[in-house]
Amino acid sequence: MAAEVLARADVAVTIYDGMPSLGRKFLLAGRGGLNLTHSEPLDRFLTRYGDLDPLLGRAIEHFPPDSLRAWAEALGQETFVGSSRRVFPKAMKASPLLRAWLRRLGDLGVRVALRHRWTGFDDAGALRFTHDGRDVVVKADATILALGGASWPRLGSDAVWTGVLAARGVAIAGLQASNCGFTVAWSDAMHRVEGAPLKRVALSFGEHSVRGEAIVTRDGIEGGAVYALSARLRDAVLRDGGATLHVDLRPDMDAAALAAKLAAPRGKQSLSNTLRKALKLPPVAAALLHEATTARGRPLASLSADEVAALIKATPVRLTGVQPIAGAISTAGGIRFAALDDRFMLNALPGVFAAGEMLDWEAPTGGYLLQACFATGVAAAEGALAWLAAPAE
Ligand SMILES: Cc1cc2nc3c(=O)[nH]c(=O)nc-3n(C[C@H](O)[C@H](O)[C@H](O)COP(=O)(O)OP(=O)(O)OC[C@H]3O[C@@H](n4cnc5c(N)ncnc54)[C@H](O)[C@@H]3O)c2cc1C
């Protein structure tokens, strides 16, 4: 995005990337439909970034969701507002958008140097890359770093830059998994429901609650609703050594209605059958209920109807750890905003700008991640243009 803004201003631009092709994580995001941005009002949109730094706020206000939609549409990718007001390209994938975008960059004269891994700066401040086993040194009038976070490192963003920049005096908040899953010490009985989705559930942690989907994995729990709570859960797990998430397995029925169904005479039908047939709970939900009661030393069948109903409304799941960052959707932490001036230039490295997920912001899924990346890309490029016009200021 930064390259596009610079090239439109007649700056000669080369994009260096360590991978054999561009936009690999962007393409992966497209596998989930490519949630480009969100259509809620901008003031609400900005609240999604938690403790929003004014610099990020101004960048998003300057290149807001409507501008991102217009940009995608100008590349032939019409967008639509889907469920929960998220915005997607109609194609529901990233590849046509990326193809059209790269064609446009080519038409603007942007050059692309692939398999160039940036390793830092030489003594004169030039950029150093490794390419085909050799060192390549490049002198640039301005540099924009957009090296991503640390999730899915095999797609290119491996956060090696943290060491390089920290050594140059750039303040960096430690990278942490964001929009991530958590580990749970499941008993062996849970393995038979591994991979099963808990659909239309509500998850809560403290006073925060979200509806959505979660998936029981071999050693934990993940999925959209877990990601939505993941920043708070992560902080609690890291602070306290664990956290308890509560799952409402039937958010659309209250405890009294559930208890009435459970108390109805069921003849020879087992409790498991009642859960499945009368309450429409899938095997994975029943397994979670058994798991919770077994942990307390009381089999589910020994509970009263009221107790089972209460448990269905708030099944506790004890989280013991945070999923490794490599498997997370995004990264929290990164270059602190205090290390940037209002042009997105690093105070410690004049002429070097930064954008995207490598900056220290965090947001849930919903299009907020890509929106912040695009907006800071525009801001860093405009900052670089201002600096190129008057480098001393
Ligand atoms: C499974 C998944 C699904 C997602 N879905 C969505 C979604 O639907 N909506 C949304 O908003 N966000 C989504 N995201 C997040 C979104 O993809 C990222 O936030 C975004 O791609 C970050 O953009 P970036 O340009 O900052 O970094 P990246 O996209 O990570 O790009 C960084 C680039 O820098 C290159 N690089 C890194 N280090 C070096 C180096 N030393 N030398 C040379 N090149 C280097 C990498 O090869 C890479 O090409 C998803 C992420 C994942 C993992």
The ligand as an SDF file (V2000), in Angstrom:
LIG
                    3D

 53 58  0  0  0  0  0  0  0  0999 V2000
   -5.0550  -17.4250    9.0510 C   0  0  0  0  0  0  0  0  0  0  0  0
   -5.1350  -15.8970    9.0240 C   0  0  0  0  0  0  0  0  0  0  0  0
   -6.3030  -15.2840    8.6070 C   0  0  0  0  0  0  0  0  0  0  0  0
   -6.4160  -13.8840    8.6320 C   0  0  0  0  0  0  0  0  0  0  0  0
   -7.5730  -13.3150    8.2160 N   0  0  0  0  0  0  0  0  0  0  0  0
   -7.7130  -11.9610    8.2870 C   0  0  0  0  0  0  0  0  0  0  0  0
   -8.9200  -11.3300    7.8620 C   0  0  0  0  0  0  0  0  0  0  0  0
   -9.8410  -11.9690    7.3120 O   0  0  0  0  0  0  0  0  0  0  0  0
   -9.0290   -9.9720    8.0340 N   0  0  0  0  0  0  0  0  0  0  0  0
   -8.0230   -9.2260    8.5780 C   0  0  0  0  0  0  0  0  0  0  0  0
   -8.1850   -8.0130    8.7510 O   0  0  0  0  0  0  0  0  0  0  0  0
   -6.8410   -9.7950    8.9050 N   0  0  0  0  0  0  0  0  0  0  0  0
   -6.6730  -11.1410    8.7780 C   0  0  0  0  0  0  0  0  0  0  0  0
   -5.4740  -11.7080    9.1300 N   0  0  0  0  0  0  0  0  0  0  0  0
   -4.3600  -10.8430    9.5680 C   0  0  0  0  0  0  0  0  0  0  0  0
   -3.6850  -10.1520    8.3740 C   0  0  0  0  0  0  0  0  0  0  0  0
   -3.4320  -11.1000    7.3530 O   0  0  0  0  0  0  0  0  0  0  0  0
   -2.3880   -9.5000    8.8360 C   0  0  0  0  0  0  0  0  0  0  0  0
   -2.6920   -8.6130    9.9020 O   0  0  0  0  0  0  0  0  0  0  0  0
   -1.7110   -8.7140    7.7070 C   0  0  0  0  0  0  0  0  0  0  0  0
   -1.3990   -9.5810    6.6270 O   0  0  0  0  0  0  0  0  0  0  0  0
   -0.4460   -8.0470    8.2000 C   0  0  0  0  0  0  0  0  0  0  0  0
    0.0740   -7.3120    7.1330 O   0  0  0  0  0  0  0  0  0  0  0  0
    1.5850   -6.7790    7.1360 P   0  0  0  0  0  0  0  0  0  0  0  0
    1.8090   -6.2210    5.7660 O   0  0  0  0  0  0  0  0  0  0  0  0
    1.8140   -5.9270    8.3060 O   0  0  0  0  0  0  0  0  0  0  0  0
    2.4570   -8.0920    7.3280 O   0  0  0  0  0  0  0  0  0  0  0  0
    2.5270   -9.4460    6.4790 P   0  0  0  0  0  0  0  0  0  0  0  0
    1.2630   -9.6530    5.7090 O   0  0  0  0  0  0  0  0  0  0  0  0
    2.9490  -10.4910    7.4380 O   0  0  0  0  0  0  0  0  0  0  0  0
    3.6810   -9.1490    5.4160 O   0  0  0  0  0  0  0  0  0  0  0  0
    5.0080   -8.9840    5.8430 C   0  0  0  0  0  0  0  0  0  0  0  0
    5.9160   -9.2390    4.6600 C   0  0  0  0  0  0  0  0  0  0  0  0
    7.2440   -8.9490    5.0480 O   0  0  0  0  0  0  0  0  0  0  0  0
    8.0970   -9.9710    4.5620 C   0  0  0  0  0  0  0  0  0  0  0  0
    9.2520  -10.0550    5.4800 N   0  0  0  0  0  0  0  0  0  0  0  0
    9.2580  -10.2200    6.8240 C   0  0  0  0  0  0  0  0  0  0  0  0
   10.4990  -10.1980    7.3020 N   0  0  0  0  0  0  0  0  0  0  0  0
   11.3230  -10.0020    6.2360 C   0  0  0  0  0  0  0  0  0  0  0  0
   12.7260   -9.8480    6.0810 C   0  0  0  0  0  0  0  0  0  0  0  0
   13.5530   -9.8860    7.1300 N   0  0  0  0  0  0  0  0  0  0  0  0
   13.2180   -9.6490    4.8350 N   0  0  0  0  0  0  0  0  0  0  0  0
   12.3910   -9.5770    3.7670 C   0  0  0  0  0  0  0  0  0  0  0  0
   11.0520   -9.7000    3.8380 N   0  0  0  0  0  0  0  0  0  0  0  0
   10.5210   -9.9120    5.0680 C   0  0  0  0  0  0  0  0  0  0  0  0
    7.2620  -11.2280    4.5940 C   0  0  0  0  0  0  0  0  0  0  0  0
    7.7630  -12.1910    3.6760 O   0  0  0  0  0  0  0  0  0  0  0  0
    5.8850  -10.7010    4.2010 C   0  0  0  0  0  0  0  0  0  0  0  0
    5.6650  -10.7540    2.8120 O   0  0  0  0  0  0  0  0  0  0  0  0
   -5.3190  -13.1090    9.0730 C   0  0  0  0  0  0  0  0  0  0  0  0
   -4.1290  -13.7280    9.4490 C   0  0  0  0  0  0  0  0  0  0  0  0
   -4.0230  -15.1150    9.4280 C   0  0  0  0  0  0  0  0  0  0  0  0
   -2.7330  -15.7680    9.8540 C   0  0  0  0  0  0  0  0  0  0  0  0
  1  2  1  0
  2  3  1  0
  2 52  2  0
  3  4  2  0
  4  5  1  0
  4 50  1  0
  5  6  2  0
  6  7  1  0
  6 13  1  0
  7  8  2  0
  7  9  1  0
  9 10  1  0
 10 11  2  0
 10 12  1  0
 12 13  2  0
 13 14  1  0
 14 15  1  0
 14 50  1  0
 15 16  1  0
 16 17  1  0
 16 18  1  0
 18 19  1  0
 18 20  1  0
 20 21  1  0
 20 22  1  0
 22 23  1  0
 23 24  1  0
 24 25  2  0
 24 26  1  0
 24 27  1  0
 27 28  1  0
 28 29  2  0
 28 30  1  0
 28 31  1  0
 31 32  1  0
 32 33  1  0
 33 34  1  0
 33 48  1  0
 34 35  1  0
 35 36  1  0
 35 46  1  0
 36 37  1  0
 36 45  1  0
 37 38  2  0
 38 39  1  0
 39 40  1  0
 39 45  2  0
 40 41  1  0
 40 42  2  0
 42 43  1  0
 43 44  2  0
 44 45  1  0
 46 47  1  0
 46 48  1  0
 48 49  1  0
 50 51  2  0
 51 52  1  0
 52 53  1  0
M  END
$$$$
